[in-house]
Amino acid sequence: MTPMKLFLTAAALLAAGCSVTAGGQIPCADDSSCPSDYPVCQSGKCVAGTSTSALTVAIIGVDGKSAGAPLKGTVTVKASAHAKAGVKSVTLSAGGTSQNPTGNVAEVYSFSLDTTKLADGSVSLSAIVTAGDDQTATSATFSITVDNTPPTITAPSGSGAPVLSQAFASAGTVVNIDLSVNEPATLVATATDGTHTFPLLEVDSGAAGVRRLSFNATASVPAGSYKVTIIATDTAGNSSSITDSTNTPLRFTVVALPSQPTITPGASPVTVSATDLTASVVQHSGYTYAWKLSSGVITAGQGSNFITFTAPSAVGTILLSCDEVDAAGTHSPTATTQVAVIAAASQPTITTVVNGVNADSVVASSTGNQASVTPHANMTYTWSVNGSLTGFTGQGSAIITYLAPPSGTVALSVTEVNLAAVASAAGTKTMTVVASSLNPISITTPANVTSGTAGNAANVTNQTGVTFNWTISSNGVITAGGGTNSIQFNAGVTGTDVTLNVTAVQTNPATGAVSTTAPAIVHVVAAPVINSFSAARTTVTSNTSTTLSAMITSDGCGTSGNCKVTINSAGGTQLGSDLNNGSNGPIPTANLSAASTIFFLTVKNSAGSSAQATVVVTTVALPSFTSGTFTVTPNPTVFGANSNLTFQSPTYSASVVGPGTIVDSTGASIATIPSNSTITTPSTIVQPNVSTTYFLVVQNAGGSSATASAFLEVRDTFSIGHTPPAAFLGATATLLPNGKVFIAGGASDTSCTTPSNAAFLYDEHNDSYTSVGPMNRARCQHTATLLPDGTVLLIGGTTDTHTEIYKPDSASGTFVADVSLPTTTAVTRRQHTATLVTCSNVVLVAGGIDLSNGNTVQNTTEKLALTTAGSPTGNFSSTNTVTLKDNRSQHTATFFPSGSTLSCKILIAGGSAGGTGKTAEIYTANDSATADTSAATKNGGNGSDMVVAGRTQHTATLLTSGKVLLAGGIALPSTTAIATAELFDPTQLGAGQTSFAATSSLVNPRTLHSATKLSNGKVLIAGGNGSTSGSAELYSATGTSPVVVGNMNAARSLHTTTPIFSGLFLVLGGNSTASAELFDPE
């Protein structure tokens, strides 16, 4: 056996953390290195089996301790013992003692070892095993280190208490404690004031063998006294501590940072060389104060909050400074203040002046007596007169004025006092009081003088043996008599009074007696200035009045009174009156009859100075008309005729100045005309739209006038008609051969929301409406065609294909529905056209919207054949018709009559659906009721005949010239009303020609309006829902130059305009209320 090997292996086993009860884990050298439960050493590991060794023992180690670790107190030592004969006993030898195990597990034995019974240091252990056959074996020695002594904390020198770097710490400073420990140990240190505890951190001291604990007194550390405790624990777990005590001073104080003090000087300023001066700051406990003076000497209190000092001997400034210092020696920011050092007051010398001269006596009860001293800068003066500090003026200054007593003496005393309130020795003087023989005086002077004048006088009563001393304010100059009782002076500028003072001094005998008087105030006023003097008219009509006006400079009248303003005529008649200061006219009026009159304005100010101005007024005769009359032609005239007006004037009288002026009833000037002549108004003067009275006014130079008048009657073109029985929006109105008007259908809104089935006859003779309905269908935006037989064909405007005929009824004398002739169209239609083609006796229906098919826009056409008498023959047919080239609604269809350029053809224009509306096509319906497809064209067939402006809801009118006028409508594809117009010229239809050309635009944009050709060939355009739906205008017969012809009495669109036998035109419907009016083209 090799016990040493067992010891080493067991030690290594424990160090490696291997289990002594697990096979294949314990390293070994031979069997002696293995425990009894795994006794065989195989391939370097202990495994189960049978060992050939008879007896082994080894110390495994100290339970829970690593090899070589210092031990203290009682520890458990474990040993392994094995014997083939069985283990009889195992003992442990340590430091000369032997002890038995406290227990065993299998072949591992535990021994409780009290190290305190062993000496500190290295101790050898050995285990002895006795087998059952009494054989023994001893293990190799096992060394342990015993340490039961705590570490020792000392100063770095090795003795004494640790060293604190400072006893006081301000916020932001660090306290260090340097120490030494006699063995390796862990240090834990705290500082506490009894309420707060803070750790100290170990830092590198930079010196070998010296350990340093550091405490940072941050701003969060409260001020106070902190006790330090230090605990040292060695590697064996022994610990020792030290804390603040008498023999071990471990305490420091944290103090708050000092604050900048505020210095309060005891006095400021101070007198040079003054002693026992003081300055102080507020005392804070635990702080001292460092004082400095820029000059002077601190005599007591340095280090405290209160010092005394002596001022320097020179005038100047002392800069005092002070720092607050805490116990750690930290200084606050320096506080400073300045104390002025001023000169000492000196004893003054009194000078007395009486009546302007030095004197030692004063007149009894006299006033104005003066005493003075030489003033020094920054000094005041304390006076007393006969022991009293009051009863005189000037206290505190270098000069006083006092009243002399009736008798006796005047005792004067004064001290000079500097700003430090230090007074000098008093200066004194005594005055003798003497009697006076002077008489009182009083100044006589004018109350007002004119600015800039000379020789103004002032005086007092003369006295024997008396000299008079005069003074005058800066706005005047004494020019003579300054030492006498009477003076002359010049006045200055206005705005400042002249003040005169005089003193009477008794010179014989020379008693020094003086008599004074109150000053005289003389007002300086401006010389009177007439800014203006004028007549309202310098030429007036005989026996009339004029007003004279004057403007006078305001301060020319003096501040205490009025100017005297007088106006006289050349004959001496006074017309004026007093005028308040600065007032303006008017001056009272005066009757004039002479050929001319001179008026004089005289203004005198309060000082007696005067100014004058004149004005001349000429008198002329009253104007008149001598012969002839004032007329205007043409008269009467029609609204909108736009004729130039011609005026005829009478002869004027010789008194008229210039030409006559023609004005209307509002006073607006129309023209000027010379005497006895006629004048045509310029073309820029438009004839009025209402009847107007014109006046011819002539004036003379005096502004009087004579007036002649002429009345112009203007007749309106529209007059209100009899109220119809219903609103007719989208209705039809057809003139019958008997002169009556057949009115059918319509609605109360432009969308035809609720169509009407009503029908009426309008009779212009009694201006009445008679019902001839109801119709079979309610209709709106339908067509009504007057057939050659006198009947009216109604098509569309309803939700089915039904049409109906109205005819005259001889029995009733009215107009009734003809139910015997029912006709139908191929599709429902609204906003279509129906054209009577007289050449072939057919009615052509084109386009429109299909109400039964979602309001789709149609391109179909169909015909209704008529008999030779003009009556319908049956239903409509689309046989032998041509489909329109564009789908159209709200378009126009214009029929060219036989013999015209496009004889028996129809121009269909605008209203395209989904397009620009800039297309037109020619449609021919021939005698055999077949379509003339060769004549049907789109865009003129050659692309040169497009409409100039895309439009729908427009009008198309066949002019006398054979051209077609297309006007207004909506500019497709927008919904904006337009004012453009164009002419279709059928003679230009063909290749290379332009058949559509722009013409004069409407005065106002229009859509859904009416266009009606008058008997004179002109075209009346009325209404529409553009910007001026109530206006109307006329195109010339050539389709150019539209002019406004007035306003209808109501705004209208989708209305009708129908000629009636009287030559008037019936304008009907077109708004949501029932109304009608008549248009007079004459």
Secondary structure, 3 states (H helix, E strand, C coil): CCHHHHHHHHHHHHHHCCCCCCCCCCECCCHHHCCCCCCEEECCEEECCCCCCCEEEEEEEECCCCCCCEECCEEEEEEEEEECCCEEEEEEEECCEEECCCEEECCEEEEEEEHHHCCCEEEEEEEEEEECCCCEEECCCEEEEECCCCCCEECCCCCCCCEECCCEEECCEEEEEEEEECCCEEEEEEEECCCCEEEEEEECCCCCCCEEEEEEECCCCCCEEEEEEEEEEECCCCEEEEECCCCCCCEEEEECCCCCCCCEECCCCEECCCCCEEEECCCCCCCEEEEEECCCEEEECCECCEEEEECCCCCEEEEEEEEEECCCCCECCCEEEEEEEECCCCCCCCEEEECCEECCEEECCCCCEEEECCCCCCCEEEEEECCECCCEECCECCEEEECCCCCCEEEEEEEEECCCCCECCCEEEEEEEECCCCCCCCCECCCEEECCCCCEEEECCCCCCEEEEEEECCCEEEEECCCCCEEEEEECCCCCCEEEEEEEEECCCCCCCEEECCCEEEEEECCCCEEEEEECCCEEECCCEEEEEEEECHHHHCCCCCEEEEEEECCCCECCCCECCCCECCEEEEECCCCEEEEEEEEECCCCCEEEEEEEEEEECCCCEEECCCEEECCCEECCCCCCCEEECCEECCCCCCCEEEECCCCCEEEEECCCCEEECCCCCCCCCCCEEEEEEEECCCCCEEEEEEEECEECCEEECCCCCCCCECCEEEECCCCCEEEECCECCCCCCCCECCEEEEECCCCEEEECCCCCCCECCCEEEECCCCCEEEECCCCCCEEEEEEEECCCCEEEECCCCCEECCCCCECCEEEEECCCCEEEEECCEECCCCCEECCCEEEEEECCCCCECCCCECCCCCCCCCCECCCEEEECCCCCCCCCEEEEECCECCCCCCCEEEEEECCCCCECCCCCCCCCCCCCCCCCCCCECCEEEECCCCCEEEECCECCCCCCEECCEEEECHHHCCCCCCCEEEECCCCCCECCCEEEECCCCCEEEECCCCCCCCEEEEECCCCCCCEEEEECCCCCCCCEEEECCCCCEEEECCCCCCCEEEECCC
